[in-house]
Amino acid sequence: MAKNTQKIVYTTSLDSELAKKFKVYCALKGKYQNEVLEELINELLEKEGDGVGNNG
């Protein structure tokens, strides 16, 4: 993902235990939760395609 891109607020709900584990994981890795989520979403879209008429 390109640096200095515009950010939006994105709200969702998660299983409470999953959210706790994710928070701890991010803290141990020294990363922000949004940073890890963006990395994982980008990996998913690269692997599965972005869903807007092409495969990546």
Buried (B, 14 or more C-beta within 10 A) or exposed (E): EEEEEEEEEEEEEEEEEEEEEBEEEBEEEEEEEEEBBBEEEEEEBEEEEEEEEEEE
